[in-house]
Amino acid sequence: MVRHIIAAAVLAALSGAAFAQDAKPAEAREALLFDSPALGSPYRENISEDEKIAGLSKFWSEVKYNFVYVDKLKELDWDRLYLEYLPKVRATTSTADYYRVLMELCAKLQDGHTNVYPGPELRNAMMARPLMKTQLVEGRVLVREVFDPALRAGGVVPGSEIVEVDGEPVVAYAQREIAPYVSASTQQDRDIRVYGYQFLMGPRDKAPRLTFRHADGKTVKLEAKRVDAESFGKAAGGNPPFELRKLPGNVSYVALNSFGDSRAADAFLAAFDQIAASSALIIDLRNNGGGNSSEGWRVLATLTDKPFATGKWATRQYLPSYRAWKRPMPDFEGKPSDRQPDGKRWFKGPVAVLTSGATYSAAEDFMVAYEGMGRGPIVGEATGGSTGQPLFIKLPGGGVARICTKADTYPDGRAWVGHGIQPTVKAAPTVADLRRGRDTVLEAALAVLKE
C-alpha cells in the first residue's frame, strides 16, 4: 500500500497537459512487453489451442521469473511440469476445462497468494455454491450456517454433519473434486478452502445430493441447490467490518473482520473512548482475510506508546548479465520499518487477540507486529500462513492469475509463511461447541485475561 501512496504523490506533483496526454499511450506501450492484449483474449466457450498453450506459457514464464519462493520451483522442476501440462492443456475441450488444468498446475506451488481465476463468464459454471457455510471440525465436515429455506425445512441446522456427497464419502469427494485445484500455503489454510470456502462449488445448474447426519444420529438426504456469488452474498449477509460489545468484567470485545478498506480501523478509532474505559480488550481476527496492512497498524498504534516493528521482506532480483557470468543474484531485502504510536490514543489495559486458520494476509501482518510488541497473548489456532505482494497477469479466455512476488518474515528473518503464526494459548472449536453455540476460543481468552 505504501508503494501506491508514493506513486499517487508523484503523479500529483507532475502537472501539465503534456504528461496527461502521454500517460495512457505510455501505459499501453509498457503493457506490450508484459501484458499485451494479444494474450488477454476475451471469453469464448472453447478458446483455440494456440491461445491455451500461449496462456500456459505465459503463466509458466511469469512464475519462473517472478515467484518469490525459488526453492519451490527447483523442488518441483518447474520446466518439467510445464512439459507435463502441455498435453493436458491440448486435451481440454472447453475454456472451463482449460482453467481447471491451469488451477491444478498452480496448486502445485502451494502458495495462498498465487492463484488462477477463471473470468466472470465461467463463475456460474465453476464457482456456484449452496446456501450454507461449512467447516472442518475434529475431522468432520459440519454445517456452520445455513441460509437455504429448503435445507432448513429438511432439518439442517448449525452442527449438522455432511457425511456423503452424491453417495461418496465426504472426505473422498473433497480430496478428489476440490483439493487438487486449491492453492494454499499451509494445511490449516488448505482445510479451510477445501472444506469451507470452496466446498461444494460447481455448476449452478447441478445440485449435489448430500447426506446429513444430525446430532441425534439420524440421517437425511437432501439436494443442496447452488447459487451464484451475488445471490450467496445477499443471503449470507457477511460479517460487518467492525463489531463491538461489552463482556462481563468490563471487557471490550472488538471484531475486526476485514482490512479491505478503512471501515474497521475508522470504527475502532471512533469508538476508542468507549474501548479505553474497559478493563481489558479482546481483538478478534478469526474471520479477517486481510486487505491493507496499514489499516491494522492504525489499530495497533493505539495499544502502545512506543514505536513498533513490522515485518521484514524480500523480493527477487534478476540480472541477465549476472546469469551469463554465472554470478549469484541475491534477493533485494527490505528492512523492517518502525510504525509510530498513535500519540493521542493509548489503551493501557491487558489485550488478547483471537486467531484461526482464516486469519490471513494483512491480518497476519498485524499479528507479526502484535507479537513483536509483546502486548498480550494470542489465543486460538495458527493463522493461515500466507501473505505477500501479488503480481496480476491477464490470461486468454478472460481469466487472470496472480503470483506472489514478496516474501515476508518476522523482523529478525524467521519464516512464518508456510507455517502460520502460532498461538500462545491454543484453543479450537469442537463438534459439541458448534452444536451448543459455545465459543471456546473466546472463553479461553477471557480466562487468560483474568490470570
C-alpha positions as CSV (number, residue, x, y, z in Angstrom):
1,M,0.0,0.0,0.0
2,V,2.9,2.4,0.8
3,R,4.1,2.0,-2.8
4,H,0.7,3.1,-4.1
5,I,0.6,6.2,-1.8
6,I,4.1,7.2,-3.1
7,A,3.1,6.7,-6.7
8,A,0.0,8.9,-6.2
9,A,2.0,11.6,-4.7
10,V,4.5,11.6,-7.6
11,L,1.7,11.8,-10.1
12,A,0.1,14.7,-8.3
13,A,3.4,16.6,-8.4
14,L,3.8,16.1,-12.1
15,S,1.4,18.7,-13.5
16,G,0.9,19.7,-17.1
17,A,-1.2,18.8,-20.1
18,A,1.7,17.1,-21.9
19,F,2.0,14.5,-19.1
20,A,-1.7,13.9,-19.0
21,Q,-1.8,13.3,-22.8
22,D,1.2,11.0,-22.8
23,A,0.2,8.9,-19.8
24,K,-2.2,6.5,-21.5
25,P,-0.1,5.8,-24.6
26,A,2.9,5.2,-22.4
27,E,1.0,2.7,-20.3
28,A,-0.3,1.0,-23.4
29,R,3.2,0.7,-24.8
30,E,4.6,-0.7,-21.5
31,A,1.8,-3.3,-21.5
32,L,3.0,-4.6,-24.8
33,L,6.1,-6.1,-23.0
34,F,4.5,-7.8,-20.0
35,D,0.7,-7.8,-20.5
36,S,-0.1,-7.5,-24.2
37,P,-3.8,-7.6,-25.2
38,A,-2.7,-10.4,-27.6
39,L,-2.5,-12.8,-24.6
40,G,-5.6,-11.5,-22.9
41,S,-8.3,-12.5,-25.3
42,P,-12.0,-12.4,-24.2
43,Y,-14.0,-15.4,-23.2
44,R,-15.3,-18.0,-25.7
45,E,-16.7,-21.4,-24.8
46,N,-13.6,-23.0,-26.2
47,I,-10.7,-20.8,-27.0
48,S,-8.2,-22.0,-29.6
49,E,-5.4,-24.5,-28.8
50,D,-2.8,-21.8,-29.7
51,E,-4.4,-19.5,-27.1
52,K,-4.4,-22.2,-24.5
53,I,-0.7,-23.1,-25.0
54,A,0.2,-19.4,-25.1
55,G,-1.7,-18.8,-21.8
56,L,0.1,-21.8,-20.2
57,S,3.4,-20.5,-21.4
58,K,2.7,-17.0,-20.1
59,F,1.8,-18.3,-16.6
60,W,4.8,-20.7,-16.6
61,S,7.3,-17.9,-17.6
62,E,5.8,-15.3,-15.2
63,V,6.1,-17.8,-12.3
64,K,9.6,-18.7,-13.3
65,Y,10.9,-15.2,-13.2
66,N,8.6,-13.6,-10.5
67,F,7.5,-16.2,-8.0
68,V,9.5,-15.3,-4.9
69,Y,9.9,-18.8,-3.4
70,V,12.5,-20.0,-5.8
71,D,13.3,-23.2,-3.9
72,K,9.8,-24.5,-4.6
73,L,10.4,-24.0,-8.3
74,K,13.6,-26.1,-8.0
75,E,11.9,-28.8,-5.9
76,L,9.1,-29.1,-8.4
77,D,11.3,-28.8,-11.5
78,W,9.1,-26.1,-13.0
79,D,10.2,-26.8,-16.5
80,R,9.4,-30.5,-16.2
81,L,5.9,-29.6,-15.0
82,Y,5.5,-27.2,-18.0
83,L,6.2,-30.1,-20.4
84,E,3.8,-32.4,-18.4
85,Y,1.0,-29.9,-18.7
86,L,1.3,-29.2,-22.4
87,P,-0.6,-32.3,-23.4
88,K,-3.1,-31.8,-20.6
89,V,-3.9,-28.3,-22.0
90,R,-4.1,-29.6,-25.6
91,A,-6.6,-32.3,-24.4
92,T,-9.1,-29.8,-23.0
93,T,-12.3,-29.3,-24.9
94,S,-13.6,-26.1,-23.3
95,T,-12.3,-23.0,-21.7
96,A,-13.7,-24.2,-18.4
97,D,-11.6,-27.4,-18.6
98,Y,-8.6,-25.3,-19.6
99,Y,-8.9,-23.2,-16.5
100,R,-9.2,-26.3,-14.3
101,V,-5.9,-27.5,-15.7
102,L,-4.2,-24.2,-15.0
103,M,-5.6,-24.2,-11.5
104,E,-4.3,-27.7,-10.9
105,L,-0.8,-26.6,-12.1
106,C,-0.9,-23.5,-9.9
107,A,-1.9,-25.5,-6.8
108,K,1.4,-27.4,-7.0
109,L,3.2,-24.2,-5.9
110,Q,1.4,-24.5,-2.6
111,D,1.1,-20.7,-2.1
112,G,-2.1,-19.0,-1.0
113,H,-1.1,-15.7,-2.8
114,T,-0.5,-17.5,-6.1
115,N,-3.8,-18.4,-7.9
116,V,-5.5,-18.8,-11.2
117,Y,-9.0,-17.4,-11.6
118,P,-11.4,-18.0,-14.5
119,G,-13.2,-15.0,-15.9
120,P,-16.7,-13.9,-14.8
121,E,-18.4,-15.8,-17.7
122,L,-17.3,-19.1,-16.0
123,R,-18.2,-18.3,-12.4
124,N,-21.7,-19.8,-12.6
125,A,-20.3,-22.9,-14.4
126,M,-17.5,-23.5,-12.0
127,M,-18.0,-21.5,-8.7
128,A,-21.6,-21.6,-7.7
129,R,-22.3,-22.9,-4.2
130,P,-25.1,-24.0,-1.9
131,L,-26.6,-21.5,0.5
132,M,-24.7,-22.6,3.6
133,K,-21.2,-22.3,5.2
134,T,-19.3,-25.4,6.3
135,Q,-16.2,-26.1,8.4
136,L,-13.9,-29.0,9.2
137,V,-14.1,-29.6,12.9
138,E,-12.4,-32.6,14.5
139,G,-12.0,-34.2,11.1
140,R,-15.8,-33.9,10.4
141,V,-17.5,-31.6,7.9
142,L,-20.1,-29.6,9.8
143,V,-22.6,-27.0,8.7
144,R,-21.7,-23.7,10.4
145,E,-24.5,-21.6,9.0
146,V,-27.5,-22.4,6.7
147,F,-29.4,-19.9,4.6
148,D,-31.4,-22.1,2.3
149,P,-35.1,-22.4,3.4
150,A,-35.4,-25.8,1.8
151,L,-32.4,-27.2,3.8
152,R,-33.8,-25.6,7.0
153,A,-37.2,-27.2,6.4
154,G,-35.3,-30.5,5.9
155,G,-33.9,-30.2,9.4
156,V,-30.4,-28.9,8.6
157,V,-29.1,-26.7,11.4
158,P,-25.7,-25.5,12.5
159,G,-23.8,-28.6,13.7
160,S,-25.4,-30.9,11.2
161,E,-22.7,-33.1,9.7
162,I,-22.3,-33.8,6.0
163,V,-21.2,-37.4,5.6
164,E,-21.7,-38.0,1.8
165,V,-21.8,-36.0,-1.4
166,D,-23.7,-37.8,-4.2
167,G,-23.2,-41.1,-2.4
168,E,-19.5,-40.6,-2.0
169,P,-17.9,-40.2,1.5
170,V,-17.4,-36.5,2.1
171,V,-13.6,-36.5,2.6
172,A,-13.0,-38.7,-0.5
173,Y,-15.2,-36.4,-2.5
174,A,-13.4,-33.3,-1.3
175,Q,-9.9,-34.7,-1.9
176,R,-10.9,-35.8,-5.5
177,E,-13.1,-32.9,-6.6
178,I,-11.7,-29.9,-4.8
179,A,-8.2,-30.4,-3.2
180,P,-6.2,-30.7,-6.5
181,Y,-7.3,-27.2,-7.5
182,V,-6.7,-25.4,-4.2
183,S,-3.7,-23.1,-3.8
184,A,-2.7,-22.9,-0.1
185,S,0.4,-22.4,1.9
186,T,-0.4,-24.5,5.0
187,Q,-2.6,-27.4,5.9
188,Q,-4.9,-25.2,8.0
189,D,-5.4,-22.9,5.1
190,R,-6.0,-25.9,2.8
191,D,-8.6,-27.3,5.1
192,I,-10.5,-24.0,5.3
193,R,-10.6,-23.8,1.5
194,V,-11.3,-27.4,0.8
195,Y,-14.0,-27.9,3.4
196,G,-15.1,-24.3,3.7
197,Y,-14.7,-21.6,1.1
198,Q,-14.6,-23.9,-2.0
199,F,-16.5,-26.9,-0.6
200,L,-19.4,-28.0,-3.0
201,M,-18.5,-25.3,-5.6
202,G,-19.6,-26.3,-9.1
203,P,-22.1,-25.7,-11.9
204,R,-25.1,-23.7,-10.8
205,D,-27.5,-26.0,-12.8
206,K,-26.3,-29.1,-10.9
207,A,-27.4,-29.6,-7.3
208,P,-25.3,-32.1,-5.2
209,R,-27.3,-34.6,-3.1
210,L,-26.0,-34.5,0.4
211,T,-26.3,-37.0,3.3
212,F,-26.6,-35.1,6.6
213,R,-26.2,-36.7,10.0
214,H,-27.9,-34.8,12.8
215,A,-26.7,-34.7,16.5
216,D,-29.2,-37.4,17.4
217,G,-27.5,-39.7,14.8
218,K,-30.4,-39.7,12.3
219,T,-29.6,-39.1,8.7
220,V,-31.4,-37.4,5.8
221,K,-30.6,-36.9,2.1
222,L,-31.3,-33.6,0.6
223,E,-30.4,-31.7,-2.6
224,A,-28.4,-28.5,-2.0
225,K,-29.1,-26.1,-4.8
226,R,-26.2,-23.9,-5.9
227,V,-26.5,-20.2,-6.4
228,D,-24.2,-17.5,-7.9
229,A,-21.9,-15.5,-5.8
230,E,-24.2,-12.4,-5.8
231,S,-27.1,-14.4,-4.5
232,F,-24.9,-16.1,-1.9
233,G,-23.7,-12.8,-0.7
234,K,-27.2,-11.4,-0.3
235,A,-28.4,-14.5,1.6
236,A,-25.4,-14.8,3.8
237,G,-25.1,-11.1,4.5
238,G,-21.4,-11.3,5.6
239,N,-19.7,-10.1,8.7
240,P,-19.6,-6.3,9.3
241,P,-16.0,-4.9,9.2
242,F,-16.2,-3.9,12.9
243,E,-18.1,-5.2,15.9
244,L,-18.0,-4.0,19.4
245,R,-19.7,-5.4,22.5
246,K,-19.1,-5.4,26.2
247,L,-18.4,-8.7,28.0
248,P,-18.7,-9.5,31.7
249,G,-15.9,-7.9,33.8
250,N,-15.9,-4.7,31.7
251,V,-14.0,-6.4,28.9
252,S,-14.4,-4.9,25.4
253,Y,-14.8,-7.4,22.6
254,V,-13.8,-6.0,19.2
255,A,-14.1,-8.0,16.0
256,L,-12.0,-6.6,13.1
257,N,-13.3,-8.7,10.2
258,S,-11.6,-7.1,7.3
259,F,-8.8,-4.7,6.4
260,G,-10.1,-4.5,2.8
261,D,-10.8,-0.8,3.4
262,S,-10.7,1.8,6.2
263,R,-14.0,1.0,7.8
264,A,-12.8,-1.4,10.5
265,A,-9.9,0.9,11.7
266,D,-12.1,4.0,11.3
267,A,-14.8,2.5,13.5
268,F,-12.2,1.3,16.1
269,L,-10.8,4.8,16.4
270,A,-14.3,6.3,16.6
271,A,-15.2,4.0,19.4
272,F,-11.8,4.3,21.2
273,D,-13.1,6.3,24.2
274,Q,-15.6,3.6,25.0
275,I,-12.9,0.9,24.5
276,A,-10.4,2.9,26.6
277,A,-12.8,2.8,29.5
278,S,-12.7,-1.0,29.6
279,S,-10.6,-3.1,32.0
280,A,-9.3,-5.3,29.1
281,L,-9.6,-5.7,25.4
282,I,-10.1,-8.8,23.2
283,I,-9.5,-8.3,19.4
284,D,-11.0,-11.0,17.2
285,L,-9.3,-11.6,13.9
286,R,-10.6,-15.1,13.3
287,N,-12.6,-14.0,10.3
288,N,-10.2,-11.4,8.9
289,G,-9.0,-12.4,5.5
290,G,-6.7,-9.4,5.0
291,G,-6.6,-6.4,2.8
292,N,-4.4,-3.4,3.5
293,S,-1.8,-3.9,6.3
294,S,-1.7,-0.2,7.1
295,E,-5.3,-0.4,8.4
296,G,-4.3,-3.0,11.0
297,W,-1.3,-1.0,12.0
298,R,-3.6,2.0,12.7
299,V,-5.3,-0.1,15.4
300,L,-2.0,-1.4,16.8
301,A,-0.7,2.2,17.2
302,T,-3.3,2.7,19.9
303,L,-2.0,-0.2,22.0
304,T,1.4,1.3,22.8
305,D,3.3,4.5,23.5
306,K,6.4,3.2,21.7
307,P,7.4,2.6,18.0
308,F,6.7,-1.0,16.9
309,A,8.3,-3.0,14.2
310,T,6.5,-4.5,11.2
311,G,7.9,-7.5,9.2
312,K,10.9,-7.8,7.0
313,W,10.5,-8.6,3.4
314,A,12.4,-9.7,0.3
315,T,11.9,-9.9,-3.5
316,R,13.9,-11.4,-6.3
317,Q,16.5,-9.6,-8.4
318,Y,17.1,-10.9,-11.9
319,L,20.2,-9.6,-13.7
320,P,20.7,-11.2,-17.1
321,S,24.4,-10.4,-17.3
322,Y,24.9,-11.9,-13.9
323,R,23.3,-15.1,-15.1
324,A,25.6,-15.1,-18.2
325,W,28.6,-14.6,-15.9
326,K,27.3,-17.4,-13.5
327,R,27.2,-15.0,-10.6
328,P,24.7,-15.3,-7.8
329,M,21.7,-13.0,-7.7
330,P,20.8,-12.3,-4.1
331,D,17.4,-11.1,-3.2
332,F,16.6,-7.5,-2.6
333,E,15.8,-7.2,1.1
334,G,13.5,-4.6,2.5
335,K,14.3,-3.6,6.1
336,P,11.7,-3.8,8.9
337,S,10.0,-0.5,9.4
338,D,9.0,1.1,12.7
339,R,5.5,2.4,13.0
340,Q,4.9,5.2,15.3
341,P,2.4,5.1,18.2
342,D,-0.9,6.9,17.8
343,G,0.1,9.6,20.2
344,K,-3.4,10.7,21.0
345,R,-4.9,7.3,21.9
346,W,-3.3,4.7,24.1
347,F,-5.1,1.7,25.6
348,K,-3.0,0.6,28.6
349,G,-5.0,-2.4,29.8
350,P,-4.5,-6.1,29.1
351,V,-5.1,-7.2,25.5
352,A,-5.6,-10.6,23.9
353,V,-6.0,-11.4,20.2
354,L,-8.1,-14.3,18.8
355,T,-6.8,-16.1,15.6
356,S,-7.8,-19.0,13.4
357,G,-6.7,-20.5,10.1
358,A,-8.9,-17.9,8.4
359,T,-6.7,-15.1,9.9
360,Y,-4.9,-14.3,6.7
361,S,-2.6,-12.0,4.7
362,A,-2.8,-8.4,6.1
363,A,-4.3,-9.7,9.3
364,E,-1.2,-11.8,9.7
365,D,1.0,-8.8,9.1
366,F,-1.0,-7.3,12.1
367,M,-0.1,-10.4,14.1
368,V,3.6,-10.2,13.3
369,A,3.7,-6.7,14.7
370,Y,1.4,-7.5,17.7
371,E,3.6,-10.5,18.6
372,G,6.7,-8.4,18.5
373,M,5.1,-5.8,20.7
374,G,4.7,-8.4,23.5
375,R,1.3,-6.8,24.2
376,G,-0.6,-9.9,25.2
377,P,-1.5,-13.5,24.4
378,I,-2.5,-14.9,21.1
379,V,-5.5,-17.2,21.7
380,G,-6.9,-19.8,19.3
381,E,-5.3,-21.6,16.3
382,A,-2.4,-21.0,14.0
383,T,-3.1,-18.4,11.3
384,G,-3.4,-19.2,7.6
385,G,0.3,-18.7,6.9
386,S,0.3,-16.6,3.7
387,T,0.9,-13.0,2.7
388,G,2.9,-11.1,0.1
389,Q,2.5,-8.8,-2.9
390,P,0.7,-10.5,-5.8
391,L,1.5,-9.6,-9.4
392,F,-1.6,-9.9,-11.6
393,I,-1.5,-11.1,-15.2
394,K,-4.2,-11.5,-17.8
395,L,-4.8,-14.9,-19.4
396,P,-6.5,-15.9,-22.6
397,G,-10.2,-16.6,-22.2
398,G,-11.0,-13.8,-19.8
399,G,-9.2,-15.0,-16.7
400,V,-6.3,-13.8,-14.6
401,A,-3.6,-15.2,-12.4
402,R,-1.7,-13.7,-9.5
403,I,1.8,-14.6,-8.5
404,C,3.4,-13.9,-5.1
405,T,6.4,-11.6,-5.6
406,K,7.3,-10.8,-2.0
407,A,8.5,-13.0,0.9
408,D,7.5,-11.7,4.3
409,T,9.1,-12.7,7.6
410,Y,9.4,-11.7,11.2
411,P,11.7,-8.6,11.7
412,D,14.5,-11.0,12.6
413,G,14.1,-13.0,9.4
414,R,12.2,-16.0,10.9
415,A,9.7,-17.6,8.5
416,W,6.0,-17.7,9.3
417,V,4.7,-18.0,5.7
418,G,4.1,-21.7,5.2
419,H,3.6,-22.3,8.9
420,G,1.3,-19.7,10.3
421,I,1.7,-17.5,13.4
422,Q,1.3,-19.8,16.4
423,P,-1.0,-19.0,19.3
424,T,0.4,-18.7,22.8
425,V,-2.8,-20.2,24.2
426,K,-4.2,-23.0,22.0
427,A,-7.9,-23.3,21.7
428,A,-10.1,-24.7,19.0
429,P,-13.8,-25.3,18.5
430,T,-15.2,-28.8,18.9
431,V,-18.2,-30.5,17.4
432,A,-20.0,-30.2,20.7
433,D,-19.1,-26.4,20.8
434,L,-20.6,-25.8,17.4
435,R,-23.8,-27.6,18.2
436,R,-24.3,-25.8,21.5
437,G,-23.3,-22.4,20.1
438,R,-20.4,-22.2,22.5
439,D,-17.3,-20.0,21.7
440,T,-14.5,-22.0,23.4
441,V,-11.8,-19.7,22.0
442,L,-13.4,-16.5,23.4
443,E,-13.9,-18.3,26.7
444,A,-10.2,-19.2,26.7
445,A,-9.2,-15.6,26.1
446,L,-11.4,-14.3,29.0
447,A,-9.9,-16.9,31.3
448,V,-6.3,-16.0,30.5
449,L,-7.0,-12.3,30.9
450,K,-8.3,-13.0,34.5
451,E,-5.0,-14.7,35.4
